Amino acid sequence: MVAMTIVVSARAAAYPQPEEVAVATKLEDQISAGQDLYSVNCVECHGEDGSVAIIEGVEGLEGEKITPINSRDVLYTLTDSAMYEVIAYGRPNAGMTPFGKAYGGELSRSEIDQITTFMRYMWDDRFEPPVLKPLFPELADGEVPSYDVHIAPIMKRYCVACHRAGKENNNYLMTTYEEILTTGDNKDRNVIAGDENSYLLQVIQGNPIPDPEDPAQR
């Protein structure tokens, strides 16, 4: 019995168990997780609210006409299973690559289900959305913002879709704290402590980045 236990233990060590992945169980958490996934994987073509009808600014798909995915034409026509298949398999003939892991993408079945849940409850008028948690907790008086708690959720929701590897973004990546501080063609000006003219803060406020070749804008 002891020998058998040792053999079984050795085999278990040789074949590590897969990491446990936390799956959102509450509806509001599923919707929030789906919105984050949608923001990273879908917003570039379909827009923040799914209303894009003509794709702009996406290499290879510029000017492509598409049906807004927040419309009844999509939400009333496609079942959840059909929506899953579209996201997982994509529409290669229309330039939409597969997102499901089974087809070479990066999303698991549960992640695609979360995107579908987000779309249903936020855009389909037959569904009543629950009250969602704020994106990040409110700062207490005198509290210093935490990157992990307060900043990272904003970056994931609004920035990472474009500012990640493989995208046209002046080599400015924003998937980690270190990338935000050290990458980009303008890395010396993107984030400067205490400087409200830092490029990142200016862009967030909708202000254009000055042209370094133009003496009047220096």
C-alpha positions in Angstrom: 0.0 0.0 0.0 2.8 2.4 0.9 4.6 1.6 -2.4 1.4 2.2 -4.4 0.9 5.5 -2.6 4.4 6.6 -3.5 3.8 5.7 -7.2 0.5 7.5 -7.4 2.1 10.6 -5.7 5.0 10.5 -8.2 2.6 10.4 -11.1 0.6 13.3 -9.7 3.8 15.3 -9.4 4.7 14.5 -13.0 1.3 15.6 -14.3 0.5 18.9 -12.6 -3.2 19.6 -12.1 -4.6 22.5 -14.1 -5.0 25.8 -12.3 -8.4 26.5 -10.9 -10.1 29.4 -12.7 -12.6 31.5 -10.8 -15.9 31.6 -12.5 -18.5 34.3 -11.8 -21.6 32.8 -10.4 -23.7 35.9 -9.6 -25.5 37.5 -12.6 -24.1 40.9 -12.0 -20.6 39.5 -11.8 -21.1 37.6 -15.1 -22.3 40.8 -16.8 -19.3 42.8 -15.5 -16.9 40.0 -16.5 -18.6 39.9 -20.0 -18.3 43.7 -20.4 -14.5 43.5 -19.6 -14.1 40.7 -22.1 -16.2 42.5 -24.7 -14.1 45.7 -24.1 -10.9 43.8 -24.8 -12.0 41.6 -27.7 -15.0 43.3 -29.5 -15.1 47.0 -28.9 -12.5 47.9 -31.6 -14.9 46.7 -34.4 -18.3 46.9 -32.8 -18.0 50.0 -30.6 -18.5 50.4 -26.9 -22.3 50.0 -27.2 -22.4 47.6 -30.2 -23.9 50.2 -32.5 -21.2 50.4 -35.1 -22.5 49.9 -38.7 -19.3 50.8 -40.6 -16.0 49.8 -39.2 -13.4 52.6 -38.9 -9.7 52.5 -37.9 -9.3 48.7 -38.1 -6.6 47.6 -40.5 -8.1 45.3 -43.2 -11.7 46.1 -42.2 -11.8 49.8 -42.8 -15.2 50.8 -44.3 -16.6 47.3 -43.9 -20.4 47.5 -43.4 -21.8 45.3 -40.5 -25.1 44.9 -38.7 -25.0 46.6 -35.3 -24.9 43.8 -32.8 -27.0 45.8 -30.3 -30.0 45.7 -32.7 -33.1 43.6 -32.6 -32.0 42.1 -36.0 -29.2 40.4 -34.0 -30.5 40.1 -30.5 -34.0 38.8 -31.5 -32.7 36.6 -34.2 -29.8 34.8 -32.6 -30.3 32.4 -29.7 -27.6 32.3 -27.0 -26.2 29.1 -28.6 -26.1 30.7 -32.1 -24.4 33.8 -30.6 -21.9 31.6 -28.9 -21.1 29.9 -32.2 -20.6 33.2 -34.0 -18.2 34.4 -31.3 -16.3 31.1 -31.0 -16.0 30.3 -34.7 -16.1 33.9 -36.0 -17.0 34.8 -39.6 -13.8 34.4 -41.5 -15.4 35.4 -44.8 -16.3 38.8 -43.2 -13.0 39.3 -41.5 -14.0 38.2 -38.0 -11.5 35.7 -36.7 -12.4 32.9 -34.3 -12.3 33.7 -30.6 -13.1 30.3 -29.2 -10.2 28.2 -28.0 -11.5 25.2 -29.9 -11.0 27.1 -33.1 -7.7 28.7 -32.3 -8.9 31.8 -30.3 -8.2 32.8 -26.7 -11.6 32.6 -25.1 -13.0 29.7 -23.1 -16.6 28.7 -23.3 -17.5 30.4 -20.0 -15.9 33.6 -21.2 -17.9 33.6 -24.4 -21.0 32.9 -22.3 -20.2 35.9 -20.2 -20.0 38.1 -23.3 -23.3 36.8 -24.4 -24.8 37.5 -21.0 -23.5 41.1 -21.1 -25.0 41.7 -24.5 -28.4 40.2 -23.5 -28.8 42.2 -20.3 -27.4 45.5 -21.5 -28.8 45.7 -25.0 -31.8 43.3 -25.3 -34.9 45.1 -24.2 -36.5 41.8 -23.2 -34.1 41.5 -20.3 -34.0 43.6 -17.1 -30.4 44.2 -16.0 -29.6 44.0 -12.3 -27.8 46.8 -10.5 -24.1 46.5 -11.3 -21.2 47.1 -9.0 -19.1 50.2 -9.7 -16.1 49.6 -11.8 -13.9 50.4 -8.8 -14.6 51.3 -5.2 -14.9 55.0 -4.3 -11.8 56.5 -2.7 -12.0 57.4 0.9 -10.8 60.8 2.1 -7.0 60.8 1.9 -6.8 57.4 0.3 -4.1 56.8 -2.2 -5.4 55.1 -5.4 -4.2 51.5 -5.8 -3.2 50.4 -9.3 -4.7 46.9 -8.9 -7.9 48.1 -7.3 -8.6 51.5 -8.9 -6.5 51.8 -12.1 -6.3 48.4 -13.6 -10.1 48.0 -14.0 -10.2 51.3 -16.0 -7.3 50.2 -18.3 -8.9 46.8 -18.9 -12.3 48.3 -19.7 -11.3 51.3 -21.8 -7.6 51.0 -23.0 -6.4 47.4 -23.5 -8.5 46.8 -26.6 -6.1 48.9 -28.6 -3.0 49.2 -26.3 -1.8 45.6 -26.4 0.5 43.6 -28.6 -0.4 43.3 -32.3 -2.3 46.6 -32.4 -1.5 49.9 -34.0 -0.7 52.0 -30.9 2.7 53.7 -31.2 4.1 50.7 -29.3 2.4 51.8 -26.2 1.1 48.8 -24.2 -1.2 49.1 -21.2 -1.8 45.5 -20.0 0.4 45.9 -16.9 1.6 48.7 -14.6 5.2 48.4 -15.9 4.1 48.6 -19.5 2.1 51.8 -18.9 5.3 53.4 -17.4 8.0 52.1 -19.7 6.6 51.4 -23.3 5.7 53.5 -26.2 7.3 55.7 -28.8 6.8 58.6 -26.4 7.6 56.7 -23.2 9.5 59.6 -21.7 6.4 61.8 -21.9 3.5 59.4 -21.5 3.4 59.3 -17.7 5.3 61.8 -15.6 4.6 62.0 -11.9 3.0 65.2 -10.9 2.8 66.6 -14.5 -0.7 67.2 -15.7 0.7 67.7 -19.2 1.7 64.1 -19.4 0.6 62.6 -22.7 -1.6 60.0 -21.1 -3.6 62.5 -19.1 -3.9 64.8 -22.1 -5.2 62.0 -24.3 -7.7 60.9 -21.7 -9.1 64.4 -21.6 -9.4 64.5 -25.4 -6.5 66.9 -26.0 -4.2 66.2 -29.0 -0.6 65.3 -28.3 1.7 68.1 -29.5 3.9 67.5 -32.5 7.6 67.5 -31.4 8.6 68.6 -34.9 6.5 71.8 -34.6 8.4 74.4 -32.5 5.1 76.2 -31.7 3.8 73.0 -30.0 6.9 72.2 -27.9 
